[in-house]
Amino acid sequence: MDSTPKPFVHVIIDAVDAVVFDADSRYDAEVHDHYATFGEARDAALSCVELLLDQADYDGEDHRDELERMRTMLESAATFDDLADQADYRWFLDRFEPDHISITAFAASRAA
């Protein structure tokens, strides 16, 4: 069994692929893909977003706009800090199971 820490998780937030930081391993590996690096998780989420956009596989203009927003965020983020610092990313995260991962939890884990 691979014991390498994989704190970056590819998740779907309201039909938009994204990345969260999960230092506590709250996300089931049977349900969510986990990655050792942010770059791996970002690339996985970005590939899915680009595929949906390329195939016009979205539910209306609002969904397309959200996919475009996420694509822009993922493309410009070299690190998870880059992503987490973006207001649009925090907007998405606020829509995603607030009892799991939050920017506050991420910041607290880095300060420790």
Gaussian input, Z-matrix of N, CA and C with variables (Angstrom, degrees):
# hf/3-21g

backbone

0 1
 N
 C     1     B1
 C     2     B2     1     A1
 N     3     B3     2     A2     1     D1
 C     4     B4     3     A3     2     D2
 C     5     B5     4     A4     3     D3
 N     6     B6     5     A5     4     D4
 C     7     B7     6     A6     5     D5
 C     8     B8     7     A7     6     D6
 N     9     B9     8     A8     7     D7
 C    10    B10     9     A9     8     D8
 C    11    B11    10    A10     9     D9
 N    12    B12    11    A11    10    D10
 C    13    B13    12    A12    11    D11
 C    14    B14    13    A13    12    D12
 N    15    B15    14    A14    13    D13
 C    16    B16    15    A15    14    D14
 C    17    B17    16    A16    15    D15
 N    18    B18    17    A17    16    D16
 C    19    B19    18    A18    17    D17
 C    20    B20    19    A19    18    D18
 N    21    B21    20    A20    19    D19
 C    22    B22    21    A21    20    D20
 C    23    B23    22    A22    21    D21
 N    24    B24    23    A23    22    D22
 C    25    B25    24    A24    23    D23
 C    26    B26    25    A25    24    D24
 N    27    B27    26    A26    25    D25
 C    28    B28    27    A27    26    D26
 C    29    B29    28    A28    27    D27
 N    30    B30    29    A29    28    D28
 C    31    B31    30    A30    29    D29
 C    32    B32    31    A31    30    D30
 N    33    B33    32    A32    31    D31
 C    34    B34    33    A33    32    D32
 C    35    B35    34    A34    33    D33
 N    36    B36    35    A35    34    D34
 C    37    B37    36    A36    35    D35
 C    38    B38    37    A37    36    D36
 N    39    B39    38    A38    37    D37
 C    40    B40    39    A39    38    D38
 C    41    B41    40    A40    39    D39
 N    42    B42    41    A41    40    D40
 C    43    B43    42    A42    41    D41
 C    44    B44    43    A43    42    D42
 N    45    B45    44    A44    43    D43
 C    46    B46    45    A45    44    D44
 C    47    B47    46    A46    45    D45
 N    48    B48    47    A47    46    D46
 C    49    B49    48    A48    47    D47
 C    50    B50    49    A49    48    D48
 N    51    B51    50    A50    49    D49
 C    52    B52    51    A51    50    D50
 C    53    B53    52    A52    51    D51
 N    54    B54    53    A53    52    D52
 C    55    B55    54    A54    53    D53
 C    56    B56    55    A55    54    D54
 N    57    B57    56    A56    55    D55
 C    58    B58    57    A57    56    D56
 C    59    B59    58    A58    57    D57
 N    60    B60    59    A59    58    D58
 C    61    B61    60    A60    59    D59
 C    62    B62    61    A61    60    D60
 N    63    B63    62    A62    61    D61
 C    64    B64    63    A63    62    D62
 C    65    B65    64    A64    63    D63
 N    66    B66    65    A65    64    D64
 C    67    B67    66    A66    65    D65
 C    68    B68    67    A67    66    D66
 N    69    B69    68    A68    67    D67
 C    70    B70    69    A69    68    D68
 C    71    B71    70    A70    69    D69
 N    72    B72    71    A71    70    D70
 C    73    B73    72    A72    71    D71
 C    74    B74    73    A73    72    D72
 N    75    B75    74    A74    73    D73
 C    76    B76    75    A75    74    D74
 C    77    B77    76    A76    75    D75
 N    78    B78    77    A77    76    D76
 C    79    B79    78    A78    77    D77
 C    80    B80    79    A79    78    D78
 N    81    B81    80    A80    79    D79
 C    82    B82    81    A81    80    D80
 C    83    B83    82    A82    81    D81
 N    84    B84    83    A83    82    D82
 C    85    B85    84    A84    83    D83
 C    86    B86    85    A85    84    D84
 N    87    B87    86    A86    85    D85
 C    88    B88    87    A87    86    D86
 C    89    B89    88    A88    87    D87
 N    90    B90    89    A89    88    D88
 C    91    B91    90    A90    89    D89
 C    92    B92    91    A91    90    D90
 N    93    B93    92    A92    91    D91
 C    94    B94    93    A93    92    D92
 C    95    B95    94    A94    93    D93
 N    96    B96    95    A95    94    D94
 C    97    B97    96    A96    95    D95
 C    98    B98    97    A97    96    D96
 N    99    B99    98    A98    97    D97
 C   100   B100    99    A99    98    D98
 C   101   B101   100   A100    99    D99
 N   102   B102   101   A101   100   D100
 C   103   B103   102   A102   101   D101
 C   104   B104   103   A103   102   D102
 N   105   B105   104   A104   103   D103
 C   106   B106   105   A105   104   D104
 C   107   B107   106   A106   105   D105
 N   108   B108   107   A107   106   D106
 C   109   B109   108   A108   107   D107
 C   110   B110   109   A109   108   D108
 N   111   B111   110   A110   109   D109
 C   112   B112   111   A111   110   D110
 C   113   B113   112   A112   111   D111
 N   114   B114   113   A113   112   D112
 C   115   B115   114   A114   113   D113
 C   116   B116   115   A115   114   D114
 N   117   B117   116   A116   115   D115
 C   118   B118   117   A117   116   D116
 C   119   B119   118   A118   117   D117
 N   120   B120   119   A119   118   D118
 C   121   B121   120   A120   119   D119
 C   122   B122   121   A121   120   D120
 N   123   B123   122   A122   121   D121
 C   124   B124   123   A123   122   D122
 C   125   B125   124   A124   123   D123
 N   126   B126   125   A125   124   D124
 C   127   B127   126   A126   125   D125
 C   128   B128   127   A127   126   D126
 N   129   B129   128   A128   127   D127
 C   130   B130   129   A129   128   D128
 C   131   B131   130   A130   129   D129
 N   132   B132   131   A131   130   D130
 C   133   B133   132   A132   131   D131
 C   134   B134   133   A133   132   D132
 N   135   B135   134   A134   133   D133
 C   136   B136   135   A135   134   D134
 C   137   B137   136   A136   135   D135
 N   138   B138   137   A137   136   D136
 C   139   B139   138   A138   137   D137
 C   140   B140   139   A139   138   D138
 N   141   B141   140   A140   139   D139
 C   142   B142   141   A141   140   D140
 C   143   B143   142   A142   141   D141
 N   144   B144   143   A143   142   D142
 C   145   B145   144   A144   143   D143
 C   146   B146   145   A145   144   D144
 N   147   B147   146   A146   145   D145
 C   148   B148   147   A147   146   D146
 C   149   B149   148   A148   147   D147
 N   150   B150   149   A149   148   D148
 C   151   B151   150   A150   149   D149
 C   152   B152   151   A151   150   D150
 N   153   B153   152   A152   151   D151
 C   154   B154   153   A153   152   D152
 C   155   B155   154   A154   153   D153
 N   156   B156   155   A155   154   D154
 C   157   B157   156   A156   155   D155
 C   158   B158   157   A157   156   D156
 N   159   B159   158   A158   157   D157
 C   160   B160   159   A159   158   D158
 C   161   B161   160   A160   159   D159
 N   162   B162   161   A161   160   D160
 C   163   B163   162   A162   161   D161
 C   164   B164   163   A163   162   D162
 N   165   B165   164   A164   163   D163
 C   166   B166   165   A165   164   D164
 C   167   B167   166   A166   165   D165
 N   168   B168   167   A167   166   D166
 C   169   B169   168   A168   167   D167
 C   170   B170   169   A169   168   D168
 N   171   B171   170   A170   169   D169
 C   172   B172   171   A171   170   D170
 C   173   B173   172   A172   171   D171
 N   174   B174   173   A173   172   D172
 C   175   B175   174   A174   173   D173
 C   176   B176   175   A175   174   D174
 N   177   B177   176   A176   175   D175
 C   178   B178   177   A177   176   D176
 C   179   B179   178   A178   177   D177
 N   180   B180   179   A179   178   D178
 C   181   B181   180   A180   179   D179
 C   182   B182   181   A181   180   D180
 N   183   B183   182   A182   181   D181
 C   184   B184   183   A183   182   D182
 C   185   B185   184   A184   183   D183
 N   186   B186   185   A185   184   D184
 C   187   B187   186   A186   185   D185
 C   188   B188   187   A187   186   D186
 N   189   B189   188   A188   187   D187
 C   190   B190   189   A189   188   D188
 C   191   B191   190   A190   189   D189
 N   192   B192   191   A191   190   D190
 C   193   B193   192   A192   191   D191
 C   194   B194   193   A193   192   D192
 N   195   B195   194   A194   193   D193
 C   196   B196   195   A195   194   D194
 C   197   B197   196   A196   195   D195
 N   198   B198   197   A197   196   D196
 C   199   B199   198   A198   197   D197
 C   200   B200   199   A199   198   D198
 N   201   B201   200   A200   199   D199
 C   202   B202   201   A201   200   D200
 C   203   B203   202   A202   201   D201
 N   204   B204   203   A203   202   D202
 C   205   B205   204   A204   203   D203
 C   206   B206   205   A205   204   D204
 N   207   B207   206   A206   205   D205
 C   208   B208   207   A207   206   D206
 C   209   B209   208   A208   207   D207
 N   210   B210   209   A209   208   D208
 C   211   B211   210   A210   209   D209
 C   212   B212   211   A211   210   D210
 N   213   B213   212   A212   211   D211
 C   214   B214   213   A213   212   D212
 C   215   B215   214   A214   213   D213
 N   216   B216   215   A215   214   D214
 C   217   B217   216   A216   215   D215
 C   218   B218   217   A217   216   D216
 N   219   B219   218   A218   217   D217
 C   220   B220   219   A219   218   D218
 C   221   B221   220   A220   219   D219
 N   222   B222   221   A221   220   D220
 C   223   B223   222   A222   221   D221
 C   224   B224   223   A223   222   D222
 N   225   B225   224   A224   223   D223
 C   226   B226   225   A225   224   D224
 C   227   B227   226   A226   225   D225
 N   228   B228   227   A227   226   D226
 C   229   B229   228   A228   227   D227
 C   230   B230   229   A229   228   D228
 N   231   B231   230   A230   229   D229
 C   232   B232   231   A231   230   D230
 C   233   B233   232   A232   231   D231
 N   234   B234   233   A233   232   D232
 C   235   B235   234   A234   233   D233
 C   236   B236   235   A235   234   D234
 N   237   B237   236   A236   235   D235
 C   238   B238   237   A237   236   D236
 C   239   B239   238   A238   237   D237
 N   240   B240   239   A239   238   D238
 C   241   B241   240   A240   239   D239
 C   242   B242   241   A241   240   D240
 N   243   B243   242   A242   241   D241
 C   244   B244   243   A243   242   D242
 C   245   B245   244   A244   243   D243
 N   246   B246   245   A245   244   D244
 C   247   B247   246   A246   245   D245
 C   248   B248   247   A247   246   D246
 N   249   B249   248   A248   247   D247
 C   250   B250   249   A249   248   D248
 C   251   B251   250   A250   249   D249
 N   252   B252   251   A251   250   D250
 C   253   B253   252   A252   251   D251
 C   254   B254   253   A253   252   D252
 N   255   B255   254   A254   253   D253
 C   256   B256   255   A255   254   D254
 C   257   B257   256   A256   255   D255
 N   258   B258   257   A257   256   D256
 C   259   B259   258   A258   257   D257
 C   260   B260   259   A259   258   D258
 N   261   B261   260   A260   259   D259
 C   262   B262   261   A261   260   D260
 C   263   B263   262   A262   261   D261
 N   264   B264   263   A263   262   D262
 C   265   B265   264   A264   263   D263
 C   266   B266   265   A265   264   D264
 N   267   B267   266   A266   265   D265
 C   268   B268   267   A267   266   D266
 C   269   B269   268   A268   267   D267
 N   270   B270   269   A269   268   D268
 C   271   B271   270   A270   269   D269
 C   272   B272   271   A271   270   D270
 N   273   B273   272   A272   271   D271
 C   274   B274   273   A273   272   D272
 C   275   B275   274   A274   273   D273
 N   276   B276   275   A275   274   D274
 C   277   B277   276   A276   275   D275
 C   278   B278   277   A277   276   D276
 N   279   B279   278   A278   277   D277
 C   280   B280   279   A279   278   D278
 C   281   B281   280   A280   279   D279
 N   282   B282   281   A281   280   D280
 C   283   B283   282   A282   281   D281
 C   284   B284   283   A283   282   D282
 N   285   B285   284   A284   283   D283
 C   286   B286   285   A285   284   D284
 C   287   B287   286   A286   285   D285
 N   288   B288   287   A287   286   D286
 C   289   B289   288   A288   287   D287
 C   290   B290   289   A289   288   D288
 N   291   B291   290   A290   289   D289
 C   292   B292   291   A291   290   D290
 C   293   B293   292   A292   291   D291
 N   294   B294   293   A293   292   D292
 C   295   B295   294   A294   293   D293
 C   296   B296   295   A295   294   D294
 N   297   B297   296   A296   295   D295
 C   298   B298   297   A297   296   D296
 C   299   B299   298   A298   297   D297
 N   300   B300   299   A299   298   D298
 C   301   B301   300   A300   299   D299
 C   302   B302   301   A301   300   D300
 N   303   B303   302   A302   301   D301
 C   304   B304   303   A303   302   D302
 C   305   B305   304   A304   303   D303
 N   306   B306   305   A305   304   D304
 C   307   B307   306   A306   305   D305
 C   308   B308   307   A307   306   D306
 N   309   B309   308   A308   307   D307
 C   310   B310   309   A309   308   D308
 C   311   B311   310   A310   309   D309
 N   312   B312   311   A311   310   D310
 C   313   B313   312   A312   311   D311
 C   314   B314   313   A313   312   D312
 N   315   B315   314   A314   313   D313
 C   316   B316   315   A315   314   D314
 C   317   B317   316   A316   315   D315
 N   318   B318   317   A317   316   D316
 C   319   B319   318   A318   317   D317
 C   320   B320   319   A319   318   D318
 N   321   B321   320   A320   319   D319
 C   322   B322   321   A321   320   D320
 C   323   B323   322   A322   321   D321
 N   324   B324   323   A323   322   D322
 C   325   B325   324   A324   323   D323
 C   326   B326   325   A325   324   D324
 N   327   B327   326   A326   325   D325
 C   328   B328   327   A327   326   D326
 C   329   B329   328   A328   327   D327
 N   330   B330   329   A329   328   D328
 C   331   B331   330   A330   329   D329
 C   332   B332   331   A331   330   D330
 N   333   B333   332   A332   331   D331
 C   334   B334   333   A333   332   D332
 C   335   B335   334   A334   333   D333

   B1=1.4520
   B2=1.5252
   B3=1.2999
   B4=1.4501
   B5=1.5253
   B6=1.3335
   B7=1.4579
   B8=1.5253
   B9=1.3213
   B10=1.4553
   B11=1.5204
   B12=1.3319
   B13=1.4665
   B14=1.5301
   B15=1.3168
   B16=1.4600
   B17=1.5256
   B18=1.3387
   B19=1.4636
   B20=1.5269
   B21=1.3164
   B22=1.4601
   B23=1.5214
   B24=1.3251
   B25=1.4601
   B26=1.5254
   B27=1.3259
   B28=1.4684
   B29=1.5200
   B30=1.3265
   B31=1.4633
   B32=1.5292
   B33=1.3140
   B34=1.4616
   B35=1.5245
   B36=1.3330
   B37=1.4599
   B38=1.5192
   B39=1.3124
   B40=1.4738
   B41=1.5255
   B42=1.3174
   B43=1.4687
   B44=1.5249
   B45=1.3522
   B46=1.4601
   B47=1.5303
   B48=1.3302
   B49=1.4597
   B50=1.5172
   B51=1.3333
   B52=1.4605
   B53=1.5272
   B54=1.3166
   B55=1.4618
   B56=1.5232
   B57=1.3325
   B58=1.4565
   B59=1.5228
   B60=1.3155
   B61=1.4660
   B62=1.5124
   B63=1.3228
   B64=1.4604
   B65=1.5167
   B66=1.3233
   B67=1.4697
   B68=1.5243
   B69=1.3414
   B70=1.4654
   B71=1.5207
   B72=1.3183
   B73=1.4713
   B74=1.5210
   B75=1.3149
   B76=1.4622
   B77=1.5204
   B78=1.3215
   B79=1.4563
   B80=1.5150
   B81=1.3063
   B82=1.4562
   B83=1.5325
   B84=1.3240
   B85=1.4687
   B86=1.5259
   B87=1.3224
   B88=1.4682
   B89=1.5323
   B90=1.3317
   B91=1.4560
   B92=1.5307
   B93=1.3273
   B94=1.4617
   B95=1.5245
   B96=1.3277
   B97=1.4645
   B98=1.5201
   B99=1.3439
   B100=1.4660
   B101=1.5219
   B102=1.3331
   B103=1.4619
   B104=1.5208
   B105=1.3205
   B106=1.4607
   B107=1.5188
   B108=1.3200
   B109=1.4645
   B110=1.5278
   B111=1.3198
   B112=1.4592
   B113=1.5232
   B114=1.3059
   B115=1.4590
   B116=1.5185
   B117=1.3207
   B118=1.4709
   B119=1.5218
   B120=1.3330
   B121=1.4677
   B122=1.5268
   B123=1.3302
   B124=1.4680
   B125=1.5203
   B126=1.3421
   B127=1.4584
   B128=1.5306
   B129=1.3281
   B130=1.4685
   B131=1.5244
   B132=1.3212
   B133=1.4651
   B134=1.5252
   B135=1.3205
   B136=1.4626
   B137=1.5234
   B138=1.3166
   B139=1.4684
   B140=1.5221
   B141=1.3136
   B142=1.4695
   B143=1.5192
   B144=1.3202
   B145=1.4606
   B146=1.5283
   B147=1.3263
   B148=1.4626
   B149=1.5223
   B150=1.3219
   B151=1.4552
   B152=1.5301
   B153=1.3237
   B154=1.4711
   B155=1.5203
   B156=1.3128
   B157=1.4598
   B158=1.5236
   B159=1.3264
   B160=1.4717
   B161=1.5253
   B162=1.3368
   B163=1.4528
   B164=1.5334
   B165=1.3287
   B166=1.4724
   B167=1.5276
   B168=1.3360
   B169=1.4598
   B170=1.5274
   B171=1.3122
   B172=1.4584
   B173=1.5202
   B174=1.3260
   B175=1.4589
   B176=1.5270
   B177=1.2972
   B178=1.4539
   B179=1.5154
   B180=1.3091
   B181=1.4623
   B182=1.5220
   B183=1.3300
   B184=1.4660
   B185=1.5254
   B186=1.3216
   B187=1.4553
   B188=1.5287
   B189=1.3301
   B190=1.4618
   B191=1.5284
   B192=1.3228
   B193=1.4613
   B194=1.5257
   B195=1.3354
   B196=1.4613
   B197=1.5287
   B198=1.3244
   B199=1.4651
   B200=1.5295
   B201=1.3125
   B202=1.4731
   B203=1.5244
   B204=1.3186
   B205=1.4779
   B206=1.5225
   B207=1.3321
   B208=1.4636
   B209=1.5191
   B210=1.3232
   B211=1.4655
   B212=1.5261
   B213=1.2999
   B214=1.4624
   B215=1.5316
   B216=1.3209
   B217=1.4689
   B218=1.5210
   B219=1.3268
   B220=1.4573
   B221=1.5237
   B222=1.3134
   B223=1.4715
   B224=1.5280
   B225=1.3089
   B226=1.4642
   B227=1.5238
   B228=1.3214
   B229=1.4674
   B230=1.5310
   B231=1.3153
   B232=1.4648
   B233=1.5240
   B234=1.3245
   B235=1.4687
   B236=1.5236
   B237=1.3205
   B238=1.4609
   B239=1.5216
   B240=1.3233
   B241=1.4638
   B242=1.5241
   B243=1.3299
   B244=1.4713
   B245=1.5239
   B246=1.3172
   B247=1.4620
   B248=1.5287
   B249=1.3210
   B250=1.4647
   B251=1.5195
   B252=1.3114
   B253=1.4627
   B254=1.5258
   B255=1.3057
   B256=1.4600
   B257=1.5328
   B258=1.3171
   B259=1.4716
   B260=1.5240
   B261=1.3297
   B262=1.4669
   B263=1.5268
   B264=1.3190
   B265=1.4663
   B266=1.5326
   B267=1.3134
   B268=1.4704
   B269=1.5284
   B270=1.3451
   B271=1.4633
   B272=1.5275
   B273=1.3371
   B274=1.4633
   B275=1.5260
   B276=1.3054
   B277=1.4584
   B278=1.5262
   B279=1.3116
   B280=1.4718
   B281=1.5208
   B282=1.3251
   B283=1.4646
   B284=1.5312
   B285=1.3186
   B286=1.4562
   B287=1.5133
   B288=1.2949
   B289=1.4620
   B290=1.5292
   B291=1.3126
   B292=1.4561
   B293=1.5207
   B294=1.3226
   B295=1.4560
   B296=1.5221
   B297=1.3115
   B298=1.4625
   B299=1.5230
   B300=1.2823
   B301=1.4578
   B302=1.5212
   B303=1.2899
   B304=1.4598
   B305=1.5129
   B306=1.2988
   B307=1.4548
   B308=1.5176
   B309=1.3297
   B310=1.4665
   B311=1.5195
   B312=1.3295
   B313=1.4625
   B314=1.5238
   B315=1.3109
   B316=1.4586
   B317=1.5154
   B318=1.3283
   B319=1.4603
   B320=1.5247
   B321=1.3107
   B322=1.4644
   B323=1.5279
   B324=1.3312
   B325=1.4653
   B326=1.5157
   B327=1.3335
   B328=1.4663
   B329=1.5289
   B330=1.3326
   B331=1.4609
   B332=1.5202
   B333=1.3109
   B334=1.4773
   B335=1.5100
   A1=109.15
   A2=116.60
   A3=122.76
   A4=109.54
   A5=117.49
   A6=120.97
   A7=112.73
   A8=116.86
   A9=120.84
   A10=109.54
   A11=117.73
   A12=119.23
   A13=110.76
   A14=115.54
   A15=121.49
   A16=108.44
   A17=115.72
   A18=119.50
   A19=115.79
   A20=117.93
   A21=120.17
   A22=109.18
   A23=115.77
   A24=121.35
   A25=110.06
   A26=114.62
   A27=122.43
   A28=105.93
   A29=115.77
   A30=121.71
   A31=109.31
   A32=114.76
   A33=120.77
   A34=107.53
   A35=114.97
   A36=122.01
   A37=107.14
   A38=116.74
   A39=121.26
   A40=111.53
   A41=116.76
   A42=124.61
   A43=113.53
   A44=116.83
   A45=121.35
   A46=107.77
   A47=116.72
   A48=121.62
   A49=110.40
   A50=116.07
   A51=121.81
   A52=109.21
   A53=115.28
   A54=122.11
   A55=108.37
   A56=116.54
   A57=121.13
   A58=108.65
   A59=114.81
   A60=122.11
   A61=106.80
   A62=116.97
   A63=122.69
   A64=110.36
   A65=116.67
   A66=121.60
   A67=112.21
   A68=117.33
   A69=121.43
   A70=113.95
   A71=117.50
   A72=122.51
   A73=112.64
   A74=116.77
   A75=121.21
   A76=112.70
   A77=116.45
   A78=120.16
   A79=110.61
   A80=115.25
   A81=123.42
   A82=110.38
   A83=116.03
   A84=121.17
   A85=111.90
   A86=117.31
   A87=120.49
   A88=111.32
   A89=115.94
   A90=121.24
   A91=111.95
   A92=116.58
   A93=122.03
   A94=110.48
   A95=115.80
   A96=120.50
   A97=109.23
   A98=115.38
   A99=122.89
   A100=109.22
   A101=115.66
   A102=121.37
   A103=110.42
   A104=115.36
   A105=121.38
   A106=111.81
   A107=116.92
   A108=119.78
   A109=110.73
   A110=113.78
   A111=119.06
   A112=110.33
   A113=117.29
   A114=120.92
   A115=112.46
   A116=117.09
   A117=120.35
   A118=111.01
   A119=116.51
   A120=120.74
   A121=110.64
   A122=116.33
   A123=120.34
   A124=110.57
   A125=116.79
   A126=120.56
   A127=111.85
   A128=116.84
   A129=120.47
   A130=110.26
   A131=116.83
   A132=120.48
   A133=110.52
   A134=116.72
   A135=120.99
   A136=111.14
   A137=117.23
   A138=120.81
   A139=111.04
   A140=116.55
   A141=120.24
   A142=111.32
   A143=116.86
   A144=120.88
   A145=109.87
   A146=116.84
   A147=120.64
   A148=111.69
   A149=117.08
   A150=120.84
   A151=110.94
   A152=116.50
   A153=120.01
   A154=110.91
   A155=116.94
   A156=120.25
   A157=111.54
   A158=117.02
   A159=120.81
   A160=112.33
   A161=115.48
   A162=119.97
   A163=112.59
   A164=115.73
   A165=121.42
   A166=111.05
   A167=115.60
   A168=122.55
   A169=109.61
   A170=115.59
   A171=120.66
   A172=108.69
   A173=114.31
   A174=121.23
   A175=110.08
   A176=116.78
   A177=121.09
   A178=114.15
   A179=114.38
   A180=121.24
   A181=112.86
   A182=117.85
   A183=119.96
   A184=110.83
   A185=115.99
   A186=120.36
   A187=110.67
   A188=117.13
   A189=120.50
   A190=110.34
   A191=116.60
   A192=120.73
   A193=111.66
   A194=116.98
   A195=120.51
   A196=110.94
   A197=117.00
   A198=120.28
   A199=110.67
   A200=116.80
   A201=121.01
   A202=110.73
   A203=116.28
   A204=120.22
   A205=110.46
   A206=116.40
   A207=119.31
   A208=110.20
   A209=117.84
   A210=120.12
   A211=110.04
   A212=117.28
   A213=121.40
   A214=110.93
   A215=116.59
   A216=120.20
   A217=111.83
   A218=116.34
   A219=120.00
   A220=111.42
   A221=116.87
   A222=120.28
   A223=111.59
   A224=117.26
   A225=119.94
   A226=113.75
   A227=118.20
   A228=121.69
   A229=111.36
   A230=116.13
   A231=120.51
   A232=111.13
   A233=116.13
   A234=121.86
   A235=108.97
   A236=115.37
   A237=117.91
   A238=110.47
   A239=118.02
   A240=120.69
   A241=110.91
   A242=116.15
   A243=120.21
   A244=111.09
   A245=115.68
   A246=120.68
   A247=110.71
   A248=115.75
   A249=121.05
   A250=112.66
   A251=117.56
   A252=121.44
   A253=113.14
   A254=117.91
   A255=121.15
   A256=111.09
   A257=115.67
   A258=120.96
   A259=111.47
   A260=117.64
   A261=120.07
   A262=111.33
   A263=117.17
   A264=120.30
   A265=109.52
   A266=116.60
   A267=119.59
   A268=110.53
   A269=116.96
   A270=120.73
   A271=110.45
   A272=116.65
   A273=120.45
   A274=110.22
   A275=117.06
   A276=121.84
   A277=111.41
   A278=116.96
   A279=120.06
   A280=111.93
   A281=117.20
   A282=121.97
   A283=111.77
   A284=117.30
   A285=122.03
   A286=111.19
   A287=117.73
   A288=124.45
   A289=113.22
   A290=118.30
   A291=120.36
   A292=114.67
   A293=118.67
   A294=119.76
   A295=112.51
   A296=117.87
   A297=120.28
   A298=111.38
   A299=117.05
   A300=121.76
   A301=109.90
   A302=116.51
   A303=120.14
   A304=109.33
   A305=115.99
   A306=120.57
   A307=109.23
   A308=117.63
   A309=121.63
   A310=109.95
   A311=117.37
   A312=120.52
   A313=110.20
   A314=117.19
   A315=120.77
   A316=110.13
   A317=117.15
   A318=121.13
   A319=110.84
   A320=117.19
   A321=121.23
   A322=111.18
   A323=116.77
   A324=119.84
   A325=111.06
   A326=117.56
   A327=121.46
   A328=110.91
   A329=116.42
   A330=119.65
   A331=111.75
   A332=116.92
   A333=121.54
   A334=112.50
   D1=135.87
   D2=179.87
   D3=-76.94
   D4=119.96
   D5=-178.74
   D6=-100.94
   D7=10.85
   D8=177.26
   D9=-63.62
   D10=128.12
   D11=177.07
   D12=-59.93
   D13=136.51
   D14=179.65
   D15=-131.12
   D16=76.50
   D17=-173.41
   D18=-82.48
   D19=-7.03
   D20=-178.93
   D21=-100.35
   D22=126.50
   D23=-171.60
   D24=-122.22
   D25=132.63
   D26=175.18
   D27=-85.61
   D28=117.18
   D29=-178.90
   D30=-125.61
   D31=168.82
   D32=175.40
   D33=-120.17
   D34=123.50
   D35=-179.47
   D36=-113.51
   D37=109.21
   D38=-178.84
   D39=48.08
   D40=51.78
   D41=176.32
   D42=68.20
   D43=22.35
   D44=175.92
   D45=-126.49
   D46=122.74
   D47=-179.63
   D48=-69.78
   D49=139.67
   D50=-177.41
   D51=-151.06
   D52=-178.87
   D53=178.57
   D54=-127.65
   D55=136.63
   D56=172.71
   D57=-125.26
   D58=157.84
   D59=176.22
   D60=-98.87
   D61=126.19
   D62=-173.86
   D63=-132.58
   D64=74.33
   D65=-177.97
   D66=-65.23
   D67=-23.92
   D68=-176.86
   D69=-93.52
   D70=4.23
   D71=179.59
   D72=54.01
   D73=46.54
   D74=179.02
   D75=-79.07
   D76=-23.99
   D77=-177.32
   D78=-89.30
   D79=123.77
   D80=-177.72
   D81=-61.52
   D82=125.68
   D83=179.55
   D84=-67.44
   D85=-16.74
   D86=176.08
   D87=-76.31
   D88=-19.60
   D89=-175.68
   D90=-108.22
   D91=-37.65
   D92=-175.06
   D93=-119.93
   D94=144.16
   D95=175.64
   D96=-80.75
   D97=130.10
   D98=179.59
   D99=-109.77
   D100=146.16
   D101=-177.82
   D102=-135.04
   D103=148.97
   D104=178.97
   D105=-74.19
   D106=-30.36
   D107=-177.92
   D108=-122.56
   D109=154.30
   D110=175.56
   D111=-62.55
   D112=-40.56
   D113=-178.35
   D114=-57.46
   D115=-41.45
   D116=178.54
   D117=-64.53
   D118=-46.02
   D119=-179.22
   D120=-66.69
   D121=-42.27
   D122=178.74
   D123=-60.40
   D124=-45.51
   D125=-178.97
   D126=-62.92
   D127=-37.72
   D128=178.21
   D129=-65.18
   D130=-48.01
   D131=-179.97
   D132=-65.18
   D133=-42.14
   D134=-179.37
   D135=-62.84
   D136=-40.71
   D137=178.10
   D138=-60.09
   D139=-42.15
   D140=179.64
   D141=-67.05
   D142=-43.40
   D143=178.97
   D144=-61.45
   D145=-46.61
   D146=-179.27
   D147=-63.17
   D148=-38.70
   D149=178.62
   D150=-62.63
   D151=-45.90
   D152=178.33
   D153=-60.51
   D154=-42.67
   D155=179.87
   D156=-68.29
   D157=-44.53
   D158=-178.98
   D159=-61.61
   D160=-36.08
   D161=-178.33
   D162=-93.13
   D163=5.11
   D164=-177.06
   D165=51.50
   D166=40.11
   D167=-177.75
   D168=-97.79
   D169=67.26
   D170=179.92
   D171=-137.40
   D172=160.25
   D173=-175.77
   D174=-98.14
   D175=77.38
   D176=176.74
   D177=89.83
   D178=175.52
   D179=-175.79
   D180=-68.71
   D181=-34.57
   D182=178.20
   D183=-61.90
   D184=-44.41
   D185=179.02
   D186=-64.53
   D187=-42.42
   D188=177.86
   D189=-60.63
   D190=-43.11
   D191=178.99
   D192=-61.73
   D193=-40.82
   D194=178.27
   D195=-65.88
   D196=-40.21
   D197=176.63
   D198=-62.68
   D199=-42.02
   D200=177.88
   D201=-62.33
   D202=-42.49
   D203=178.65
   D204=-61.30
   D205=-44.67
   D206=-179.00
   D207=-67.13
   D208=-40.51
   D209=178.78
   D210=-58.04
   D211=-46.12
   D212=179.71
   D213=-60.78
   D214=-43.28
   D215=179.59
   D216=-64.57
   D217=-46.27
   D218=-178.48
   D219=-66.10
   D220=-40.70
   D221=-179.87
   D222=-63.42
   D223=-34.85
   D224=-175.76
   D225=-88.89
   D226=-8.41
   D227=-175.91
   D228=-93.43
   D229=113.21
   D230=175.38
   D231=-85.39
   D232=-24.03
   D233=179.82
   D234=-135.78
   D235=166.94
   D236=176.20
   D237=-65.30
   D238=-33.83
   D239=175.85
   D240=-56.68
   D241=-42.81
   D242=178.12
   D243=-58.11
   D244=-43.26
   D245=-179.75
   D246=-69.39
   D247=-47.63
   D248=-176.01
   D249=-64.40
   D250=-25.45
   D251=-179.87
   D252=-77.61
   D253=-9.25
   D254=-176.59
   D255=-86.57
   D256=129.30
   D257=-179.51
   D258=-59.42
   D259=-38.25
   D260=178.63
   D261=-62.32
   D262=-38.66
   D263=178.84
   D264=-64.50
   D265=-44.19
   D266=179.30
   D267=-62.77
   D268=-34.43
   D269=175.71
   D270=-60.53
   D271=-45.73
   D272=177.63
   D273=-62.59
   D274=-46.89
   D275=-176.23
   D276=-62.07
   D277=-35.90
   D278=178.42
   D279=-63.21
   D280=-21.08
   D281=179.39
   D282=-88.33
   D283=-2.80
   D284=-171.85
   D285=-113.28
   D286=112.60
   D287=172.96
   D288=19.36
   D289=79.72
   D290=-175.34
   D291=-61.26
   D292=-16.68
   D293=178.43
   D294=-77.69
   D295=-8.04
   D296=179.27
   D297=-92.85
   D298=-94.87
   D299=-172.17
   D300=-109.90
   D301=142.29
   D302=176.45
   D303=-141.66
   D304=163.95
   D305=175.95
   D306=-60.63
   D307=-37.59
   D308=179.88
   D309=-60.99
   D310=-43.80
   D311=179.27
   D312=-65.40
   D313=-38.18
   D314=178.07
   D315=-63.73
   D316=-47.26
   D317=-179.29
   D318=-62.25
   D319=-40.61
   D320=179.91
   D321=-65.09
   D322=-38.09
   D323=-179.49
   D324=-67.70
   D325=-32.71
   D326=179.65
   D327=-74.84
   D328=-31.62
   D329=-177.68
   D330=-76.04
   D331=-23.00
   D332=-177.12
   D333=-71.18

